[in-house]
Amino acid sequence: MSGIRVLVSGASIAGPALAHWLHRRGAEVTVVERAGELRPGGQAVDARGVAKEVIRRMGLDAAVRAARTETAGAHTVDADGNVLETFRADDDGGDGYIADIEILRGDLSRVLYDDTRDGVEYVFGDRIAELAQNADEVDVTFAGGDRRRYDLVVGADGLHSALRAMVFGPHERFVRHLGRVLAFYSVPNEFGLDRWLIDYQDQGSGRSAGLRPVPDATRAMAMLSFPAPTFDIDYRDVSAQKDLLRERMAGLGWSTSRILAHLDDAPDFYLDQVAQVVMDRWSSGRVALLGDAAFSSSPFSGGGTGMALVGAYLLAGELAAAGWDPQVGFAGYEKRMRPFVEANQEIGRLHVQSRAVSAPDAEPAPEPDMDALMAVVERAISGVELPDYTAVPDSRAHVEP
């Protein structure tokens, strides 16, 4: 062990992924999570391109694939359910509209937790209440009253990161609302869903509704979105969120009314703004940010999970390669990650713009430059180098994945 003590805030995907690599590099890692346990279910997330290579290097390819939703593809439909377009999961080498590796957020979180729990300390039901750092260490006071000292602290606590607000400033400085709201929750599979995602988009209103399969064939995941120039509902006020969803989705065709009928019974309801986090820097002294806390690209990019996995690999590797010097390690992490992040954020913005409703008298939008678009897509999928870090410790160096 290097003796380096690292605290990671957040136990969704970015946090446990970072814990995996930090532990392999020799650090003593604690992960604190304000929820009392791992949060199950959630939105289906994807791994494409270079993110699949990170999973392979973690030795988790088999475990992740075993937990996939096994979605065969997607159909876009009209209001009567007639199929307009079809996309298969094996399109573009598994990196297309429906990824070859598609997994519920909670299931991927469980895979990462199971992989790390024997070598990493997890503290559930607590959070960082106060933090003070100097040139040599970080003093942390937890809400539960415990006080500890760490060499480094990393915030991997999502779009609404409490650690980011504590160290870098209020959310309003960094969170960019993209003009849409997204909701999803599980419903009984009374729709005959069988391994195929179904997506309905109403071009006139900019609203959409969809259903996607989950590993439990008796259930399905509903996905609803609508345009919203502003968003000021507290992300923790579930009752107000449900009222807003009913109001904005009323009258939408296809199977929307049947989906909304299950809203009050949903055990895993989620609604939030479609937003990105844009920051000039992702570190301050001995504190850094990772995943959505640092560079959310929005769910509409399809790249958030990939960025979390790649970022975890690079952050741990750069720190270890720098002898755990935070100034050098954090700088290396940002230099390698930022072009990858910017490409994914551009994809997120373009996708949201494609759902925008044009005014009746507006000029037709110009045809996109497909060569330029595909170049951005390629950078968002595979546009980052993964160093081998052969010169730094690796506790699994001789273990075949």
N, C-alpha and C positions, 0 to 999 in steps of 0.2 A: 504494500500500500504506500502511496505517496505521502499520506498524512494530510492531504488537502481536504478540507471540510467544505462541502457545498450544500446549500439549501436550495431546493427547487419548489416553487409555489405552483401547484396545479397538478392534478393526477388524471387528466383526460388522455391526450395522445402525446403532445409535445413533451410534457413533464416526464412521464415514464420512459419515453424514447431517449431523452437526454440522460436520465438516470442509468439506462442500459449502457450507454457509451462512456459516461463518467466513471462508472464502476469498473468497466473493462480497462479504462486508462489508469486506474489505481486510486481514484478519489473515494472518500467516505461520504456517502450521499444520504440526505434526508429529503423526503418529499412530503410536503404538507398540503392537505386538501380540506377545504372548508366543509364540504359535504361529508356526511357521516359514513359513506361507503362509496364504492364505485357507482357511477350513474349508468344504468343500463340503457339499451335501445339507442334512440337518437337517430339523426339523419344518416342515410347511407353516404359513406365517404369513399374516395377512390385513390388508388395508387397507380401512377403512370410513369413511364420512362425511367428516369434516374431514381425515382423513389422506390421502384421495384428492386433496383440494385442495392439500395440501402437495406431493404428488408432481407435480401439474400445475405448481405454481409453480417446482418444481425443473427443469422441462423434461424430466422423465423418464417421463411417462405412457406414451409409445409403447414405450420400452425395458422398462419394468416389465410392461406388458401382453404384450409379446412373450415374456417369460420365465415367464408364468403356468403353473400346473398345468393350466388349462382344465378343472377339475372341473365337471361339469354339475350336480351336486347330491348329495344324500345320501339313503340309505335306512337306516332303523333296522330291524333284523330280530330274529326270535326264534332260539332255539337250532337250529331246523331250517332257518334261512335264509329263512323267510317274511317278506315285507316288511310292516312294521307302519305306518310313516309315511314320507312322501317330502317332501323339501325341495329346491327348485330354486335354482340360483345367481342367478337373476334375481328371486327373491322380495324384497320390500321394497326395490326399487330397487338390488339388488345388495349390500345391507347386512344380509342376513338370516343364518340359521344357516350357510350356505355363502356366503362373500363373492364378489362379482364379481372382485375382485383377490385371488387366493390364489396364493402363490408360495413355493417352498422357501426357507428362511432363507438358505442358502448362495447361491442364485441372486440373491436381492435384494442380499445383501452384494456379490456380483460386479458387479451393475449400478452400485451406489454407488461401488465402488472404481474401476471403469473410468471413471466420470464425473469422479473427483477426482484420479486418480493423476498427471496432468500438472501440477497446480498445488499438490499437497500432498505433503509428504515422508512416506513410509511406512517404518517400521523394523520388520521382522519378526524373530522369534526373540529378542526382548529384552523387558525389563519394567522398571518403576520399582522400584529396590531401596531407595532412601532419598529423603526429601523434606524440605526445610526451607524455610519461608517467612518473610518479613518484610513490612513495610508496602508494599514496592515491587516485590518479585519472589519467585520460587520457585526455589530451587536443587534440581536433580534429579540424582541419581546412578543410572545404569542398571546392571542386573545385569552387562552386558557390560563395564563399566568406564568408559564415557563419562560425562562430567559436563557439564551444560548449565544455562542459566538461562532462565526463561520468565516472562512477565508473568502468565499464567493457566494452570491445569492443570484438566482435566476428566476424571473417571473415568466411562467408559462400558464397564466391564469386567464387567458381568453380575451375576447374583444373588449370586455368591460373590466380589464385588469385593475385590481386594487393596488397591486405593487407599482404598476406604471403611474397611477395617479399619485401615489405616495412619493415616488422618487423623481418623476419627470414632469408632473403637472396634471391639470384637470383633463378629463376625457375630451372636452370640446376642442382642445388644441390639436388632437391627433385623429379623432374618429371622423371620417368623411361619409356622410349619408349619401347613398347613390340613388335615392328617389324611389325605392321599392321596399316592401315589407314581405317577409317570407314566414310561413307557418307550416308545421308538419306535426303529425301525431298518428298513432296506430289506430286502426279500425278493424272490425271483423271483416274477413275476406268473403263478403257476400256478393262480390263483383265478378267472380269467376277468374280472378287473376291467377295466371299460371306461368311464372318465371319471366313474364314480359312486363316492362314498365309501360304505362299508358299516360300520355301527356296531351292535355287539351289547352289550347291557347285561343283566347278571344281577341282577335286583332283590333276590334272596335273599342274595347275598353282597356286593353293592356293587362287584363287579369288572366290567370291561368290556374288550372287544377290538374292534379295528377295522382296516380297510384303506382306504387312500386312494390314488388314482392320482397318478403323478408324470409329468413330461414324457417319460421313457423308458418306453414302454409295456411293455417286457419286465420291468420292475420295479414294485414297489408299496411303499408305506410302511405298516408295521405299527404299531399304536398299542395299548398295553396299560396298564391302570391298576388299582389296587387300594387299598382303605383301609389306612391305617397310622397308628395314633395317635401313634407316635413314629418317628423316622428318625435313625439314628446311623451309617449306613454312609458312609464317605468317598466323596465324589462322584468321586474319581479312581480308586477301587478297582473296576475293571471286572469282575474275576473274581467278587468278592463280590456285586456288583450282579446279575450274571447268575444266580448261585446263588439269590439272593433272589427274582428274577423267576420262575424255574422253580418254586420252592417255593410262592409265593403264587398262581400262575396254574394250578397243577396241577388237573386235573379240570374246568376250565371248558369249557363246551360250544362249539357252533358250530365254527369252524375254528381254534380256539386251539391245539390240539396241532400242527397243521400249521405254524402260524406259529412256534411255539416250536422246531420242528425245525430252523429256519434260524438260530437264535440264535448259534451258534458261528461261523457263516460271515458274519455281518453286518459290513460294513466301516465302519459308521457308528453303532454302538450308542450309545444315550444313555439314562440313567436318573437321575432325581433326584426330590427331594421336590417336591410342589406347594406353593409358598410365596409369600408376599408380603413386600415390604420396606416397613416403616413407619418413617418418620423425621420428627422435628419440623422439621428444616431440611435442605436439600440442599446447603448451602455452608458453608465455614469459611474466612474470609479470602479468599485468592486461589484456592481450590480448590473445585470444585463437582462434583456428580454428575448423571448423566443416564441415562435408560432404566432397565433392571432394577436397576442398581446403586443407584439412588435410590428407585424406586417400582414395583418389580415387582408386577404385579397377578395373576400366575400364568397359566400357559397356559390355565386354565379360564375366563379372562375374555374371551379372544379379542381383547384390546385392547392387548397389549404392544407390538406393532410400531407401531400407530398412535400410542401415547404416545411412543415413541422418535422418530418422525418429527416429530410436532407439537412435542415438547420441544426437539428440535434447532433447529427454525425459531424458536421463541420465545426460546431461550437466546441464540442468535447475534444475533437482532434486538434484544433488550433490552440486551445488552451494547453493541452498536454505537450504539443510541439514547442510551445513558448515557455516551457518549464513552469507553467501555471501563473505566468505574469499576466494579470488581467488586461493591462493596457495593450500589450502586444497580441495576446490571444483574441481579445474582443475585436481588435482592428482587423486581424486576419479573417475572422468569421464574417464581419460586415463586408469586407472587400470581395470575398468569394460569393456571398449570398445575394448582394444587392441587385445585380443584373437579373438574376433568376426571379427575385421578388418582383422587380419592376415589370418583367414580361407577364407574370401571372396576374398582377394587378391590372395591366392593360387588357388582358383577356376578360377579366371580371367586368371592367367598365364597358367594353365592347358588347358583351353579352347583355348587360342591362340596357344599353342603348338600343339594341336590336328589338327589345320588348316595348320601346317607347311608342306612345300613340301620337301620330301626326295630326296637326290641325287640318280641318277639311280643305282649307285653301292653301295649304303648304305645298311648296315645290317638292317633287319626288326626290327622295334621297339619292345621291350619286351611287353608282355601282362601286362596291368595295374593290380595292386593289388586292386581288386574291394572292398574288405572290408575296406582298408585304404581310398580309394576314397570316399566311402559312408560315412565314419566317418567325413571326411572333409566337405562333402556336408551338413551333419546334423549340424555341428558346424557353417557353413556359413548361415544356415537358422534359427536355433533356439538356437545357442550356446552362449547365453548371458542372464543373469538374469535381470529381470525388478523389482527392489524394488518397494514396494507400496508407499514409502515416506509418510506414514500416519502422521508423526510428523511435516511435513512442511505445510505451508499455501496452500490452494487450493480453488480458488474462485468458482469452479464448483463441490465441493465435494458433494453437495446435489442435483446435477442435474443428472437425469438418462440419459445415452446416447440415 
